[in-house]
Protein backbone atom coordinates (compact mmCIF):
# COMPACT_ATOMS: atom_id res chain seq x y z
CA UNK A 1 0.00 0.00 0.00
CA UNK A 2 1.19 3.57 -0.50
CA UNK A 3 1.11 6.58 1.84
CA UNK A 4 -1.95 8.12 0.12
CA UNK A 5 -4.02 4.94 0.55
CA UNK A 6 -2.86 4.65 4.16
CA UNK A 7 -4.06 8.20 4.90
CA UNK A 8 -7.42 7.43 3.26
CA UNK A 9 -7.81 4.46 5.61
CA UNK A 10 -6.90 6.59 8.64
CA UNK A 11 -9.43 9.26 7.59
CA UNK A 12 -12.19 6.78 6.71
CA UNK A 13 -15.25 6.62 8.99
CA UNK A 14 -15.50 2.91 8.19
CA UNK A 15 -13.43 0.16 9.81
CA UNK A 16 -10.99 -1.21 7.25
CA UNK A 17 -9.10 -4.38 8.14
CA UNK A 18 -5.36 -4.00 7.61
CA UNK A 19 -2.54 -6.52 8.00
CA UNK A 20 1.18 -6.13 8.52
CA UNK A 21 3.18 -9.34 8.04
CA UNK A 22 -0.09 -11.32 8.34
CA UNK A 23 -0.99 -9.70 11.69
CA UNK A 24 -4.04 -7.44 12.05
CA UNK A 25 -3.13 -3.83 12.87
CA UNK A 26 -4.83 -0.52 13.55
CA UNK A 27 -3.17 2.47 11.85
CA UNK A 28 -2.62 5.23 14.40
CA UNK A 29 -0.81 7.78 12.23
CA UNK A 30 1.14 8.21 9.02
CA UNK A 31 4.29 10.27 8.47
CA UNK A 32 5.82 10.04 5.02
CA UNK A 33 6.34 6.38 4.14
CA UNK A 34 6.05 5.18 7.74
CA UNK A 35 2.93 4.31 9.70
CA UNK A 36 2.55 3.98 13.44
CA UNK A 37 0.38 0.93 14.06
CA UNK A 38 -1.04 -1.02 16.99
CA UNK A 39 -0.99 -4.79 16.64
CA UNK A 40 -4.50 -5.90 17.56
CA UNK A 41 -3.45 -9.27 18.98
CA UNK A 42 -0.75 -7.93 21.32
CA UNK A 43 -1.48 -4.22 21.77
CA UNK A 44 2.15 -3.48 20.87
CA UNK A 45 2.76 -0.26 18.93
CA UNK A 46 5.39 -0.03 16.23
CA UNK A 47 6.47 2.12 13.28
CA UNK A 48 6.32 0.16 10.03
CA UNK A 49 6.78 0.95 6.31
CA UNK A 50 3.45 1.71 4.64
CA UNK A 51 4.37 -0.52 1.69
CA UNK A 52 4.22 -3.47 4.12
CA UNK A 53 0.56 -2.83 4.96
CA UNK A 54 -2.18 -4.66 3.08
CA UNK A 55 -5.96 -4.50 3.28
CA UNK A 56 -8.01 -7.62 3.88
CA UNK A 57 -10.60 -8.26 1.19
Secondary structure, DSSP 8 states (H G I E B T S, - for coil): --HHHHHHHHH-SS---EEETTEEEEEEEEETTEEEEEETTT--EEEEEGGGEEE--
